[in-house]
Structure formats: structure tokens, C-alpha cells
């Protein structure tokens, strides 16, 4: 659980390797890391605005995403332009981070998608509904 009020940052680090040696003398074995959040990549025209707010899941092995920026930027169906109507509305819930990597073969092949889910709440103590109750011990004298 990541809290918006605590301004927590979700950081994911990927590792990939190619198993064959085709084109390795010419190109890097892994050509591209493709991150998506909730199945939707952040549009190219919004990349700079989101980078300025600390979100960096555009390329490379690392995806760093402040919970506040994700909850305010996601409209429920897609990414909003910072400053547009509804921007400050926070969307709490499960966020799905997915990664695929592209190798250097000709033609290039993508790996199967790896998916990780993270929950974003108002605070880090917001527990998503799981169907279970949590009982804490109570000490008495």
C-alpha cells in the first residue's frame, strides 16, 4: 500500500537478458524497455509534464512513480493532461504496472509481459478490501 498523503514513491527495477547471440556484436542485446500503467502507456505528448512531476516510467530499467502523481493523473480510463478539468481528483485503488522488453533480433521480438499490481490509497494505512477482517491485539491491565 502506497500513501498519497505521505508522498510515497513506487519504484520498480527490471532486469532482462537475451538468451541468443544473434546481432550481439552490432547492437545491445536489449533494445527497449516498454512500461505501461493500467495497460496504457503515458502518451508521448505528456511525457515532459509527467517527468517534471517526478514520474519516470518511459524507458530504461527503472520505473519511478509518485503515488500522488499516479492517483491525480489517471482518470479511470486514461492519462489526463496536467491542469485539465478533473486533474486534482484522486483515484485510489489498484494500479497495474506492466513491462515488456524488445531484443535485437531481426525482426525484433518482445518478451512476454510481466505484471505487478500496487495499491494506492489516501494513506499508507488504507487497506484494500480483501474479504478478510484484521484484528489487532488489545492489551488490558
C-alpha positions in Angstrom: 0.0 0.0 0.0 1.4 3.4 -1.0 0.0 6.6 0.5 -0.6 9.8 -1.3 -0.6 11.9 1.8 2.9 10.6 2.7 4.0 11.4 -0.8 5.4 7.9 -1.3 7.1 6.8 -4.5 6.7 3.4 -6.2 10.0 2.3 -7.6 10.3 -0.8 -9.8 13.5 -2.1 -11.2 13.7 -4.6 -14.1 16.3 -7.0 -15.2 16.4 -8.6 -18.6 18.8 -10.7 -20.7 18.7 -12.2 -24.1 19.5 -15.9 -24.4 20.7 -16.0 -28.0 23.8 -14.2 -29.5 22.2 -13.0 -32.8 23.3 -9.4 -33.6 25.1 -9.0 -30.2 28.3 -7.8 -31.9 26.4 -5.0 -33.6 23.6 -3.9 -31.1 22.9 -4.1 -27.4 21.1 -7.3 -26.6 18.1 -5.5 -25.1 16.9 -2.6 -27.3 13.9 -1.2 -25.4 12.0 -1.4 -22.1 8.3 -0.7 -22.6 6.4 0.2 -19.4 2.6 0.6 -19.2 0.4 1.5 -16.2 -3.1 0.1 -16.1 -2.5 -1.2 -19.7 -2.0 2.2 -21.1 1.4 3.9 -21.9 1.7 7.6 -21.0 1.3 9.5 -24.3 4.4 11.0 -25.8 2.9 14.5 -25.7 2.5 14.3 -21.9 5.9 12.8 -21.2 7.7 16.0 -20.3 4.9 17.2 -18.0 4.9 13.9 -16.1 8.7 13.9 -15.9 8.7 17.3 -14.2 6.3 15.9 -11.6 8.7 13.0 -10.8 7.1 10.2 -12.8 9.7 8.3 -15.0 8.4 5.1 -16.5 9.1 5.9 -20.1 12.2 3.8 -20.9 15.0 2.1 -19.2 15.2 -0.5 -16.5 13.6 1.7 -13.7 10.1 2.9 -13.2 9.7 5.6 -10.6 6.2 6.8 -9.9 5.0 9.1 -7.1 1.6 7.8 -5.7 0.2 11.3 -5.8 1.0 11.9 -9.5 -0.5 8.5 -10.4 -3.7 9.0 -8.5 -4.2 12.5 -9.9 -3.1 11.7 -13.4 -5.2 8.6 -14.0 -8.8 9.4 -15.0 -10.0 5.8 -14.7 -9.8 5.2 -18.4 -6.6 7.1 -19.5 -4.0 9.7 -18.7 -5.0 13.3 -18.2 -3.2 16.4 -19.3 -1.9 18.1 -16.1 -4.1 21.1 -15.5 -7.1 19.9 -17.3 -10.5 19.5 -15.7 -10.6 16.7 -13.1 -6.8 16.7 -12.7 -6.9 17.1 -8.9 -9.4 14.3 -8.4 -7.6 11.4 -6.8 -8.3 7.9 -8.0 -7.4 5.4 -5.3 -7.2 1.7 -5.9 -5.1 -1.0 -7.7 -2.6 0.1 -10.3 -1.1 -2.4 -12.7 2.5 -1.9 -13.9 3.5 -4.0 -16.9 6.8 -4.4 -18.7 7.9 -5.9 -21.9 11.4 -5.8 -23.4 12.5 -5.8 -27.0 15.5 -7.8 -28.2 17.9 -7.0 -31.0 16.9 -9.9 -33.4 15.8 -9.1 -36.9 12.8 -8.9 -36.8 12.8 -7.8 -33.1 10.8 -9.8 -30.6 9.1 -8.7 -27.5 9.2 -10.7 -24.2 6.1 -11.8 -22.6 4.5 -9.2 -20.4 5.4 -9.1 -16.7 2.7 -7.5 -14.4 2.9 -6.2 -10.9 0.0 -4.7 -9.0 0.3 -2.0 -6.4 -2.4 -0.4 -4.3 -2.6 3.4 -3.9 -4.6 4.8 -1.0 -5.0 8.2 0.7 -2.6 7.0 3.4 -0.2 4.0 3.6 -2.6 2.5 6.2 -5.6 2.2 3.8 -6.0 -1.5 3.4 -7.7 -2.7 0.2 -10.7 -4.8 0.7 -9.6 -8.4 0.6 -12.6 -10.1 2.2 -10.8 -10.6 5.5 -11.0 -8.6 8.7 -7.9 -7.5 10.5 -7.9 -7.9 14.3 -5.2 -6.2 16.3 -4.3 -7.3 19.8 -5.6 -5.2 22.6 -3.7 -5.2 25.9 -5.6 -4.6 29.1 -4.5 -4.3 32.7 
